[in-house]
Amino acid sequence: MVKYEVTERLKQIQTELNKLALKIFQYNRQEDITRQLILEKEYMRELNKKEE
């Protein structure tokens, strides 16, 4: 019985860790997208300055 409880608890912990890992991945991905948009905006601003 104890072995089963420990196994179940380990499964629960693994599930929680997977959820946290997914949240971290999604957060990092969103930061990457935001950073890319900022860089593109700055690049377009510089291009417009050169064309003036």
N, C-alpha and C positions, 0 to 999 in steps of 0.2 A: 504493500500500500504506500509506504513512504517513497519507494522508487518511482511509482506512478505520479505522486504529487510533485516530486522534484522535476520529473520529466515535463509535466504540465506547466510548472512554473517557468522552466527554461524556455518552453515554447512561447509563453506569454512575454517573457523578457525579449526573446528574439523578435517577436512581432512588434513590440514597442520600439526596439532599436531600428528595425526596418522602417517604421513610420518616421522616426526622427531623421534617419538617413535620407529619406525621400524629401522631407521638408527642407533639410539643409541643401540638397541638390537643387530643389526648385528655387530656393532663395538665391543661391549662387548663380543659377541660370538667369534669374531676373536681373541680378546685378550686372551680369555680362551683357544682357540686352540693353539695359539702361546706359551702360558705359559706351556701348557701340553707337547708340543713338546720339549721345553727346558728342562723340568723336565725329560722326557724320555731319552733325550740325555745325561744329567748328570748322570742319573741312569746307563745307559749302560757304560759310561766312568768309573764309580766306579766299576762296575762288572768286566770290563776288567782289572782294576788295581789289583783287588783281585785275579784274575786268573793267573796273571803274577808271 
